[in-house]
Amino acid sequence: MLFFDEREELGAVSIIGCHGFTVMTGECLHYGDGMNVIDAVNQRISVRQFTNQEVEHDVLRQLVIDASRAPSGGNVQPWRIYVLEKEATDRLRAVIAGNPEMAPPEYDIYPSGLVEPYRTNRFALGEQMYAKLGIPREDKAGRLRQMAKNMQFFDAPASMFCFIDRGMGAPQWSDLGMFLQTFMLLATERGLGTCAQEYWSVQHKAVREFCGAPDNELLFCGMAIGYTDTSAPVNSLVSERMPFDDFAKFVK
Ligand SMILES: Cc1cc2nc3c(=O)[nH]c(=O)nc-3n(C[C@H](O)[C@H](O)[C@H](O)COP(=O)(O)O)c2cc1C
């Protein structure tokens, strides 16, 4: 098992090195038996460049079924999921490319006036990502171009959207997070990369129409799904986490 700092040094390629169960075949990562949960937790990153290798229908279907083992308060299972395979993902990419205009999201992605230390965490992520890509702060166009890759699902061959009934509240929204993280860990176990994308909340009208989602369902986020392009510098980003003492304490 590699530690974070070693992973950082070696770049994204090092995510294949885990317990010796992982072998690399071309651009695709295959995992054998024996990945522990902690391996999946440590290996999962937000992937922002994918290869064009397709993800099998049965794999996507099983991932969604398995992710639905996630807990939810009262077992209400509030997630409403729409999965797009390559053909549908390509069609949606074309729809959005034809009309990339963004609409105000139906929920606040961040609170207005994000306070510290959350503001700094968010800022740091952007700086680290653009540093990996060699895009300086002055290069606004370059940063916008990178941001716009969201609407192409970072070239992922498959995607997913997570909606929730408008009547649901904060507890049920947190249940969505449980579903999504379970999905992403299971995808990691299968050698797949993912990137959750709140970006899609600014394209909620087009996504709703495309998916045929009913009006009572509100779009929370999309997700890009596919095989990680391990040669892409952006995928070597290992985002930072606050130290224990900054967000947790033992109550004596
Ligand atoms: C609900 C959710 C929505 C996100 N939306 C986006 C997004 O629209 N675009 C993007 O590039 N990353 C998005 N991310 C990825 C976060 O930036 C990322 O999880 C965070 O920086 C931590 O990095 P890591 O996932 O590599 O550990 C999202 C993550 C979550 C959980």
The ligand as a MOL file (V3000), in Angstrom:
LIG
                    3D

  0  0  0     0  0            999 V3000
M  V30 BEGIN CTAB
M  V30 COUNTS 31 33 0 0 0
M  V30 BEGIN ATOM
M  V30 1 C -21.3710 16.1160 -4.6780 0
M  V30 2 C -20.0730 16.4600 -5.3450 0
M  V30 3 C -20.0610 17.2820 -6.4560 0
M  V30 4 C -18.8720 17.5870 -7.1170 0
M  V30 5 N -18.9050 18.3610 -8.2520 0
M  V30 6 C -17.7720 18.5260 -8.9820 0
M  V30 7 C -17.8210 19.1800 -10.2420 0
M  V30 8 O -18.8610 19.6510 -10.7020 0
M  V30 9 N -16.6720 19.2510 -10.9600 0
M  V30 10 C -15.4910 18.7480 -10.5060 0
M  V30 11 O -14.4870 18.8430 -11.2070 0
M  V30 12 N -15.4080 18.1260 -9.3000 0
M  V30 13 C -16.5230 17.9850 -8.5460 0
M  V30 14 N -16.4780 17.3100 -7.3540 0
M  V30 15 C -15.2100 16.7460 -6.8850 0
M  V30 16 C -14.6420 17.4960 -5.6940 0
M  V30 17 O -13.9990 18.6570 -6.1180 0
M  V30 18 C -13.6870 16.5380 -4.9810 0
M  V30 19 O -14.4220 15.4730 -4.4410 0
M  V30 20 C -12.8760 17.1860 -3.8730 0
M  V30 21 O -12.0490 18.1870 -4.3710 0
M  V30 22 C -12.0250 16.1400 -3.1480 0
M  V30 23 O -11.1510 15.5260 -4.0690 0
M  V30 24 P -11.1670 13.9640 -4.3520 0
M  V30 25 O -12.5560 13.5920 -4.7980 0
M  V30 26 O -10.1630 13.7730 -5.4620 0
M  V30 27 O -10.7990 13.2680 -3.0970 0
M  V30 28 C -17.6510 17.0510 -6.6580 0
M  V30 29 C -17.6710 16.2200 -5.5190 0
M  V30 30 C -18.8450 15.9330 -4.8660 0
M  V30 31 C -18.8320 15.0270 -3.6610 0
M  V30 END ATOM
M  V30 BEGIN BOND
M  V30 1 1 1 2
M  V30 2 1 2 3
M  V30 3 2 2 30
M  V30 4 2 3 4
M  V30 5 1 4 5
M  V30 6 1 4 28
M  V30 7 2 5 6
M  V30 8 1 6 7
M  V30 9 1 6 13
M  V30 10 2 7 8
M  V30 11 1 7 9
M  V30 12 1 9 10
M  V30 13 2 10 11
M  V30 14 1 10 12
M  V30 15 2 12 13
M  V30 16 1 13 14
M  V30 17 1 14 15
M  V30 18 1 14 28
M  V30 19 1 15 16
M  V30 20 1 16 17
M  V30 21 1 16 18
M  V30 22 1 18 19
M  V30 23 1 18 20
M  V30 24 1 20 21
M  V30 25 1 20 22
M  V30 26 1 22 23
M  V30 27 1 23 24
M  V30 28 2 24 25
M  V30 29 1 24 26
M  V30 30 1 24 27
M  V30 31 2 28 29
M  V30 32 1 29 30
M  V30 33 1 30 31
M  V30 END BOND
M  V30 END CTAB
M  END
